[in-house]
């Protein structure tokens, strides 16, 4: 059972050695709802709550944002050990905006799925509600919309984020897909299955890979992006490309955090 393994982390001691609950997670990060599966034991719930709390605090620390950003200002819910997808450690459900962790295999995928939640939430903020009113479905991610939209809602934050996606997908000239994109698309074509080359998957893998390369480590938050079959297959950005992408996203989140603090005093 992966939940009972030790997950390496070197971040600050946020809990002072004390246990927390899923309710504490909701209260700190403002998730609008939390659901724990009926077959989750009290011990499993306690262990997972501590791991998830530390991971979310580490991610908050890395992004340099107020806690409310982790729940997209209360727009996202949490689920642990309730339903899930076969073989998936964690997944994001666009319907209802639910960040779901599997009972026995939730560790290591949180950063990837959290970025999916952000990517889904930020679409209308980046490109405007009219983008979603033109017959687009609810599963549209900002990363996917970016490929088809050449303008965005004028705002300094949107300029930074738009530039981060450009860096993620295009060559320095901005005229063609970069090596990361081309390689993942070729991998999908070879295997006859479109997945790794999807814009939202390219973005989430780039984000989690960059987080794992940072000095602050949390293997419950992210693991497997440096040494895994996917890594060996070249399905993550190169070290230099990853660093550039990460710095672009961290710049965006830092500015977002400052803007929220100035606006709401959070």
MOVEN-V896976 format. One line per field, one symbol per residue. phi: phi as a letter, one per 40 degrees, with the letter a starting at -180 (. if undefined). Layout:
phi = ???
This chain:
phi = .cccccbcabccccbfgccbbcccccccbgccabbbcccccccccccccccccccccccccccgbcdcccbffgcbbbbbgbghbdgccaabbdcgfbcbbccbaccgbccccccdccdcccdcccbgccdcccgcccccbdcccdcbbbbaccadcccccdccccccbbcdcgbacccdcccccccccccgacacccdccdccccccccccccccbacccaagcbbacccccgcbccdccccccccccccccccccccccccbgc
